[in-house]
Amino acid sequence: MFDIDRWREIFQSINKNRLRSVMSGFTVAFAILLFTLLFGISNGLGNFFKGAFADDAQNSMFVRVWKTSKPYKGLQTGRKIQLKNKDYNYVTEEYADKIEYQSTRIYKNFVIKYKNEASTYSVMAVNPDHQFLEKTMIDEGRYLNERDLREKSKVIVIGRLIKKDLFGEKPALGKRVNVNGSSFLIIGIFSDDGGDNEERKAYIPVTTSQMMYGNNDYISQINLGYNPKLSTNEAIAFGNKMERDLRKKLNIHPDDQSALSIRNMAEANQFVSTVSLALLFIIIFIGSGTLIAGIIGISNIMIFVIKERTKEFGIRKALGAKPSSIVGMVVQESVLITTIAGYIGLSLGTYILSFIGNSLEEKYFIKDPSVSSGVVIGATIVLIISGLIAGYVPAKKAANIKPIEALRAD
């Protein structure tokens, strides 16, 4: 392996046969390039689907209501469905063993003002568990707690960009802001992976909102996080059962999707897993095909090269060279060409993926296409094995030919 003379012979052989060396390397480089691009695009699709739910817990469910689109039990079409605290409590009590987190949501748009700075922001009235359902990260202070709910406190947690808009680089924690004409104390500042829109939101206690803005027990939405111990199928079954029970409780037609719907992340996760698995099989199938084509290509070229060097091998054997030395030399040359060409294809593919970046996200839903280090290591191993296979078979055949037959070869 580390015989200097052998390496010198290999490089001399490559130099004398530049065209066939380039052709044999091209087949492998193209195969690895195609495999890298396909794998990177597959990862990009997976990243897009994961990113679409980046700011929500993976075990979330969202119960939403609107207006009925079908008559039911004598009740007319177009009836507005309104969730109330009793519905929230019903879900809490009925499915306690299947719920990890639970929160209400009431949507408001209010002007938030601090001194001379003011703007309109989305203000949501929620429960403390909402922090975990929305994957809210507290940068300063704290989130809402149960005491805030009990006392109906006028406290607010603002997004990082609201703080930037109203306070600039000055401290905001502990300051009071005017929210729709009422004074609220800032108790926390948060950031969110969901992007700028999420970080221009603010949260207040749901009890405070119900007291100040309507004096009622209305809620807009019920959010919950199902028990993570539930399997995907169990979580989907739980969501379906809860939907059926709520339809019955709220007198909604079983098929009226407009009046009530439950967005279940378990279904989204199942879809993403199915798509990712299908893409993986497709990539493996296509990648394997291109790799096999590359191996066959370099093997055919090596057969042609060995045929050209048959007399040379005959002379070597006549002078006492062992078959193993001939096989070793040919295999080393094959592995060298394969490895270099494969590395070029892999590097080029990685560069193209890096150059593409997120430019395909808007039209083709491909986000951050890339290949992992595991794929790079695996591809390197495959390259070495491919070079061994491509060189060994024709080399073994050439090494077994008798010297007299080799010398007579045309």
C-alpha atoms as one frame of an Amber mdcrd trajectory, in Angstrom:
protein
   0.000   0.000   0.000   2.827   2.433   0.860   5.278   1.171  -1.766   6.712
   4.325  -3.367   7.647   2.508  -6.572   4.127   1.173  -6.982   2.631   4.633
  -6.499   5.078   6.021  -9.048   3.935   3.396 -11.549   0.291   4.191 -10.845
   0.765   7.909 -11.455   2.791   7.212 -14.598  -0.028   4.986 -15.853  -2.620
   7.676 -15.133  -0.469  10.327 -16.820   0.001   8.214 -19.955  -3.719   7.523
 -20.182  -5.215  10.850 -19.231  -8.340  10.525 -21.343  -9.409   7.159 -20.006
  -8.532   8.295 -16.448 -10.746  11.338 -16.862 -13.551   9.260 -18.388 -13.409
   6.652 -15.648 -13.384   9.366 -12.986 -16.227  11.269 -14.632 -18.673   8.372
 -14.286 -18.057   8.178 -10.544 -18.004  11.968 -10.037 -21.324  12.360 -11.841
 -22.909   9.519  -9.845 -21.830  11.005  -6.515 -22.803  14.520  -7.622 -26.317
  13.370  -8.531 -26.635  11.388  -5.306 -25.515  14.408  -3.227 -27.951  16.770
  -4.952 -30.866  14.361  -4.578 -30.098  13.719  -0.920 -29.674  17.443  -0.235
 -32.981  18.300  -1.919 -34.682  15.550   0.065 -33.303  17.061   3.282 -34.442
  20.476   2.090 -38.022  19.271   1.684 -37.881  17.729   5.150 -36.508  20.973
   6.603 -39.343  22.934   5.020 -42.033  20.736   6.552 -40.326  20.829   9.943
 -39.845  24.589   9.729 -43.530  25.096   8.988 -44.266  23.915  12.534 -41.078
  25.214  14.176 -42.863  27.551  16.580 -45.412  24.972  17.808 -44.884  21.986
  20.076 -44.829  18.734  18.138 -47.616  17.303  20.320 -50.030  20.229  19.872
 -53.730  20.250  19.045 -55.771  23.333  18.173 -59.560  23.361  18.568 -61.124
  26.033  16.352 -64.748  27.001  15.730 -66.581  29.271  13.279 -70.052  29.186
  11.736 -72.137  26.136  10.862 -72.480  25.206   7.207 -75.099  22.500   7.748
 -78.385  22.450   9.696 -78.491  20.092  12.672 -81.226  19.107  15.146 -83.479
  21.920  13.986 -80.708  24.511  14.258 -80.109  26.676  11.200 -77.109  27.027
   8.910 -74.803  29.977   9.608 -75.108  29.676  13.393 -71.965  31.040  15.077
 -70.319  28.555  17.411 -68.843  30.117  20.553 -66.427  28.317  22.866 -66.698
  29.158  26.561 -64.834  28.452  29.766 -67.122  25.486  30.453 -65.976  23.865
  27.190 -62.353  24.395  28.199 -63.071  22.840  31.605 -64.911  19.947  29.963
 -61.830  19.090  27.878 -59.637  19.390  30.979 -61.765  17.012  33.037 -62.747
  14.556  30.301 -59.247  13.926  28.926 -57.000  14.662  31.899 -54.908  11.516
  31.402 -54.227  12.334  27.750 -53.251  15.998  28.138 -49.856  17.389  29.108
 -50.500  21.119  28.563 -53.657  23.138  27.920 -54.447  26.775  27.208 -57.145
  29.025  25.845 -56.648  31.735  23.269 -58.525  34.998  22.802 -57.373  37.080
  19.849 -57.215  40.875  20.097 -55.552  43.654  18.145 -54.640  46.568  20.387
 -52.549  49.693  20.245 -49.648  49.359  22.661 -48.096  52.666  23.610 -45.027
  53.723  25.566 -44.426  57.461  25.842 -44.333  58.762  22.258 -43.987  55.358
  20.599 -47.119  53.401  19.659 -48.254  50.746  17.219 -50.955  48.105  16.770
 -50.031  44.560  17.738 -51.674  41.163  18.093 -52.440  40.609  21.780 -53.448
  37.100  22.835 -55.103  36.203  26.114 -53.785  32.825  27.223 -53.068  30.457
  30.112 -49.558  29.791  31.513 -49.247  26.485  29.615 -49.347  28.438  26.364
 -45.617  29.056  26.763 -44.884  25.373  26.164 -47.435  24.936  23.381 -46.021
  27.886  21.441 -42.396  27.071  22.376 -41.967  30.613  23.664 -38.454  31.373
  24.914 -38.257  33.912  27.745 -35.295  36.249  27.278 -35.986  38.486  30.254
 -38.319  38.225  33.250 -40.978  35.521  33.330 -44.093  34.213  31.625 -47.658
  34.372  32.920 -48.464  32.189  35.956 -51.537  30.866  37.794 -51.469  33.755
  40.261 -51.811  36.215  37.390 -54.942  34.320  36.305 -56.478  34.161  39.786
 -55.902  37.851  40.491 -56.751  38.944  36.940 -53.542  40.919  36.924 -52.816
  43.625  34.370 -49.505  42.127  33.302 -48.137  41.557  29.819 -45.372  39.542
  28.151 -44.135  41.215  24.972 -42.194  39.918  21.965 -38.604  40.884  21.314
 -39.545  43.088  18.355 -42.258  44.946  20.302 -39.582  45.808  22.832 -37.325
  46.986  20.007 -40.121  49.067  18.436 -41.188  50.807  21.643 -38.018  50.910
  23.745 -35.134  50.576  21.294 -32.056  49.550  23.254 -33.460  50.785  26.581
 -34.700  48.345  29.263 -38.383  47.399  29.033 -38.773  44.895  31.877 -40.728
  46.376  34.768 -42.005  49.315  32.699 -45.679  50.058  32.144 -47.282  50.312
  28.716 -50.686  51.542  27.657 -52.719  48.698  26.126 -55.951  49.919  24.528
 -56.230  52.645  27.174 -55.238  50.544  30.216 -51.900  50.357  32.007 -50.127
  46.957  31.931 -46.884  45.963  33.629 -44.264  44.264  31.440 -43.185  41.113
  33.285 -41.391  39.297  30.460 -39.809  39.601  27.033 -39.751  36.579  24.717
 -38.348  35.365  21.423 -39.856  32.796  19.069 -38.502  30.622  16.252 -41.619
  31.433  14.228 -40.075  34.671  12.956 -40.854  38.378  13.046 -44.642  38.037
  13.123 -44.478  35.844  16.223 -42.102  38.243  17.956 -44.492  41.152  17.415
 -47.145  39.552  19.613 -47.959  40.022  23.273 -49.630  37.808  25.878 -51.956
  38.736  28.752 -53.895  36.526  31.234 -57.131  35.138  29.789 -59.084  36.089
  32.925 -57.928  39.692  32.628 -59.077  39.846  29.014 -62.485  38.338  29.806
 -62.984  40.852  32.639 -61.808  43.956  30.757 -62.910  43.295  27.197 -66.475
  41.997  27.245 -67.102  40.849  30.843 -67.911  37.359  29.580 -66.497  33.826
  29.553 -65.939  33.588  25.789 -62.777  32.090  24.332 -61.620  31.940  20.722
 -59.698  28.692  20.703 -58.571  25.765  22.858 -54.975  24.644  22.524 -53.581
  21.558  24.143 -50.530  19.331  24.102 -51.344  15.650  24.178 -49.410  13.268
  26.422 -46.079  12.590  24.660 -46.326   8.949  25.746 -49.128   8.481  23.212
 -48.056   6.977  19.915 -48.841   8.815  16.697 -51.854   6.585  16.007 -53.095
   6.940  19.607 -52.753  10.733  19.398 -54.713  10.805  16.130 -57.427   8.588
  17.640 -57.577  10.880  20.692 -57.995  13.951  18.493 -60.775  12.279  16.487
 -62.635  11.232  19.638 -62.379  14.687  21.174 -63.703  16.209  17.950 -66.703
  13.848  17.930 -67.449  14.586  21.600 -67.225  18.356  21.136 -69.475  18.231
  18.072 -72.080  16.393  20.131 -71.711  18.843  23.040 -71.940  21.941  20.813
 -74.745  20.541  18.594 -72.690  20.548  15.415 -73.340  18.235  12.467 -70.774
  15.360  12.419 -69.633  16.330   8.903 -69.608  20.108   9.350 -65.907  20.941
   8.987 -66.594  24.663   8.863 -68.113  24.847  12.346 -65.399  22.945  14.213
 -62.015  21.555  13.330 -59.062  20.185  15.238 -55.607  20.715  13.825 -53.659
  17.771  15.181 -49.868  17.909  14.935 -49.824  14.105  15.165 -51.411  13.999
  11.707 -48.910  16.539  10.399 -46.040  14.548  11.916 -47.362  11.350  10.372
 -47.598  13.061   6.973 -44.056  14.459   7.229 -42.699  11.062   8.321 -44.466
   9.309   5.446 -43.221  11.832   2.882 -39.684  11.738   4.304 -39.624   7.938
   4.238 -40.921   7.855   0.672 -38.308  10.403  -0.397 -35.592   8.402   1.336
 -36.551   5.240  -0.566 -36.644   7.178  -3.833 -33.233   8.720  -3.151 -31.741
   5.358  -2.177 -33.183   3.747  -5.309 -32.009   6.473  -7.686 -28.718   6.963
  -5.841 -27.976   3.260  -5.878 -28.741   3.129  -9.581 -26.385   5.998 -10.394
 -23.689   4.536  -8.164 -23.997   1.109  -9.760 -23.826   2.763 -13.171 -20.662
   4.515 -12.055 -19.128   1.281 -10.811 -19.996  -0.496 -14.064 -18.579   2.406
 -16.036 -15.242   2.462 -14.276 -15.118  -1.353 -14.284 -15.594  -1.414 -18.070
 -12.888   1.172 -18.521 -10.564  -0.783 -16.234 -11.219  -3.917 -18.331 -10.196
  -1.985 -21.435  -7.094  -0.633 -19.680  -6.091  -4.068 -18.447  -6.532  -5.477
 -21.955  -4.136  -2.816 -23.223  -1.636  -3.762 -20.523  -1.948  -7.546 -20.943
   1.547  -7.888 -22.427   2.921  -5.741 -19.620   1.353  -8.022 -17.025   2.714
 -11.071 -18.898   6.251  -9.664 -18.744   5.817  -8.898 -15.048   4.726 -12.472
 -14.360   7.541 -13.857 -16.485   9.980 -11.846 -14.372   8.530 -13.311 -11.193
   5.764 -10.869 -10.218   3.103 -12.464  -8.074  -0.575 -12.262  -9.148  -1.330
 -10.438  -5.895   1.049  -7.590  -6.794  -0.680  -7.106 -10.161  -4.111  -7.185
  -8.535  -2.931  -4.773  -5.837  -1.550  -2.294  -8.370  -4.724  -2.261 -10.482
  -6.996  -2.055  -7.446  -4.948   0.815  -5.973  -5.206   2.713  -9.228  -8.955
   2.098  -9.381  -9.466   3.149  -5.753  -7.356   6.269  -6.256  -9.306   7.394
  -9.341 -12.630   6.538  -7.712 -11.826   8.328  -4.460 -10.534  11.503  -6.111
 -13.414  11.619  -8.607 -15.949  10.850  -5.892 -14.570  13.569  -3.647 -14.786
  16.053  -6.517 -18.410  15.045  -7.170 -19.256  15.248  -3.459 -17.569  18.649
  -3.060 -19.250  20.014  -6.166 -22.647  18.761  -5.017 -22.157  20.289  -1.553
 -21.094  23.588  -3.106 -24.149  23.659  -5.397 -26.454  22.970  -2.439 -24.754
  25.727  -0.467 -25.028  28.108  -3.426 -28.725  27.323  -3.873 -29.394  27.990
  -0.191 -33.009  28.956   0.463 -33.654  30.318  -3.040 -35.953  27.353  -3.782
 -38.036  27.681  -0.621 -40.757  29.980  -1.963 -41.566  28.073  -5.174 -40.425
  24.521  -4.465 -40.654  24.230  -0.654 -36.950  23.357  -0.332 -35.301  24.923
   2.717 -31.598  24.758   3.511 -30.741  21.744   1.273 -27.643  20.063   2.661
 -26.002  16.723   3.398 -25.036  15.580   6.881 -21.581  14.479   8.014 -22.917
  10.916   8.265 -23.768  10.962   4.573 -20.288  12.276   3.739 -18.631   9.511
   5.751 -20.959   6.901   4.247 -20.275   8.179   0.728 -16.525   7.984   1.342
 -16.809   4.361   2.443 -18.973   3.574  -0.591 -16.390   5.207  -2.843 -13.587
   3.040  -1.499 -15.675  -0.121  -1.786 -16.756   0.888  -5.307 -13.145   1.371
  -6.352 -12.228  -2.045  -4.948 -15.080  -3.741  -6.797 -14.437  -1.895 -10.053
 -10.736  -2.757 -10.065 -10.611  -6.175  -8.422 -12.736  -8.200 -10.853 -10.841
  -7.346 -14.080  -7.502  -7.293 -12.213  -8.061 -10.779 -10.835  -8.825 -12.079
 -14.319  -5.701 -10.445 -15.724  -3.514 -11.750 -12.910  -4.560 -15.346 -13.585
  -3.607 -15.307 -17.280  -0.520 -17.329 -18.164   2.580 -15.311 -19.151   2.846
 -17.018 -22.563  -0.788 -16.186 -23.371  -0.330 -12.610 -22.189   2.752 -12.128
 -24.398   0.828 -13.428 -27.447  -2.108 -11.063 -26.802  -2.782  -8.352 -29.364
